[in-house]
């Protein structure tokens, strides 16, 4: 009788694991959040984005077949090392698309209408009553939304702009006809988008090409008084350069759900009133988080059983090509 396949599952996902009927051919072990990847005959790994899975971790698991990442991103995994060892890597696209698009619009509205400042004033006990110039924000109708990265999430964000009577520009590797038809969007180069958009929303995957994409030069190229929103990856934005752009008032506001060195948020950002700060809640809806688990678990089972992954970033086997990032 063949022994069940041993797999490692992130401790933070215990809630979902305990609610799952585990097949007889799978033997899951919970991997503690602060514990290193152990040595052993494990053939599957289901980690969170916060766990780095590099060559060192893979070498501790010589029988590893699949890394089923819980999240749409996969910058925590060394893809070259996985390919070299014939390990498949998967992610969870689609499950968090709507949730992250909703969060993006929550951040856009919060920044444009200065909601955090108003909430703090209302709680302070110092509010003196209505005043015609109190916390006046930016209306969105007639403004331009710039979508940087028109994958799944960027598309949904752009489509929702029509409800606010906003024009849409987008920058993407390829043409997005869904966004063009649904929102009247126009594909432009990044410099044109930055110069014209009143709200710039980031939706690119973190790659060597997009790391630091919004640097000091890009921030300086943005339209004066614009708003920057980031629900993609923290390292896409140069946070040190963002601080003076906000402090000087050149940018109206920023709204951030992701940071370069999570969970640490620079004190200089925390000290600014014109920044909306969220603790990486983009996919934090009941439906999205459960859906991510279902997709990651299915990918894990498929990889362990040497079946084609449902959502491959890289397929199992040496020399496989990296799949494109959709969101």
C-alpha positions, 0 to 999 in steps of 0.5 A, spaced: 500 500 500 502 506 497 503 511 503 500 518 503 503 524 500 506 528 505 505 536 504 506 542 508 501 547 509 501 554 512 499 555 519 495 561 517 491 557 513 489 552 518 482 554 519 481 552 511 484 546 512 480 544 518 474 545 514 476 541 508 475 533 506 483 531 506 483 525 501 486 519 503 492 519 499 494 526 502 498 527 509 498 534 511 503 537 516 501 544 518 508 549 517 508 554 523 508 561 521 515 562 524 518 556 523 523 554 517 521 549 512 523 543 514 527 537 511 523 531 509 520 527 504 514 532 503 512 533 495 507 539 496 508 546 499 502 551 500 505 557 503 503 564 504 506 570 500 510 572 506 514 566 506 520 566 502 521 560 498 528 560 495 533 555 493 535 553 500 528 552 502 527 547 496 533 543 497 531 541 504 525 538 500 528 534 495 522 530 493 518 537 492 513 537 486 509 543 487 509 550 490 502 552 491 502 559 493 496 562 496 495 569 493 495 571 486 503 574 486 509 569 486 515 574 487 516 570 494 518 564 490 525 563 486 522 561 479 528 560 476 530 555 482 524 552 481 524 551 474 531 548 475 529 543 480 523 541 476 518 544 481 511 546 479 509 553 481 502 556 482 498 562 484 490 563 485 488 568 480 481 570 479 479 569 486 481 575 489 480 580 482 473 583 485 475 584 492 481 587 490 478 592 485 473 594 490 478 595 495 482 600 490 475 604 489 474 604 496 482 607 497 480 612 491 474 615 494 477 615 501 483 619 498 479 623 494 474 625 499 479 625 505 475 620 509 480 618 514 481 625 516 474 626 516 473 620 521 479 622 525 476 629 526 469 626 528 472 622 533 476 627 536 471 631 540 473 637 537 469 638 531 466 645 531 460 643 526 459 644 518 464 649 514 464 651 507 471 650 506 472 644 511 476 638 508 474 639 501 476 634 497 476 632 489 470 630 485 471 624 481 466 626 475 470 628 469 476 626 471 481 621 468 483 615 471 490 612 469 490 604 470 497 601 470 497 594 468 491 592 465 490 585 467 484 582 471 484 587 477 486 593 473 480 591 468 475 591 473 478 597 476 477 601 469 470 598 468 468 601 474 470 608 472 464 609 468 460 609 474 463 615 476 463 619 469 471 618 469 475 617 463 480 612 463 487 611 460 491 605 461 498 602 460 499 595 459 503 590 455 498 588 450 491 591 448 485 590 452 479 591 448 474 589 454 477 595 457 476 599 451 469 597 449 467 597 456 470 604 459 472 607 453 479 606 455 485 608 451 492 605 451 498 610 452 505 610 454 506 610 461 509 617 461 503 620 457 498 616 463 502 619 468 502 626 466 494 626 464 491 622 470 488 625 476 488 618 479 493 613 478 492 606 480 497 601 480 496 593 478 502 590 475 505 584 478 512 585 481 518 583 476 525 586 475 522 590 470 516 593 475 520 594 481 521 601 483 517 603 476 514 609 480 520 612 482 522 619 483 522 621 476 515 618 475 512 621 481 515 628 478 512 626 472 505 625 475 500 631 474 500 636 480 495 634 485 494 627 482 492 621 487 497 615 487 493 608 489 497 602 490 494 595 491 499 591 487 506 590 490 509 595 495 516 595 491 513 598 485 513 604 488 519 608 491 516 610 498 522 614 500 521 618 494 513 618 495 514 622 502 516 629 499 512 628 493 506 628 498 509 632 504 510 638 499 503 638 496 505 636 489 501 630 489 494 631 493 494 624 496 496 617 496 492 611 498 496 604 499 494 597 501 501 594 500 508 596 502 516 595 500 517 591 507 511 589 510 509 589 515 513 595 517 510 602 514 515 607 514 514 612 519 514 618 514 508 615 511 505 614 517 506 621 519 502 624 513 495 626 513 494 626 506 496 618 505 490 613 506 494 606 509 491 600 509 494 593 512 494 589 506 486 588 505 485 588 498 483 580 498 480 581 505 473 578 503 470 572 506 468 569 499 475 571 496 479 568 501 475 562 501 476 562 494 483 563 494 484 557 499 480 552 494 484 554 488 491 553 492 488 546 495 486 544 488 493 546 485 497 542 491 493 536 489 494 536 482 501 538 483 502 532 488 499 527 483 503 529 477 497 532 474 497 539 470 496 545 475 490 549 474 493 555 475 501 554 473 506 560 473 511 554 472 509 547 470 513 541 473 519 539 469 526 543 467 526 548 462 518 550 462 516 557 461 513 562 466 506 563 465 504 570 464 501 574 470 494 576 469 493 581 475 
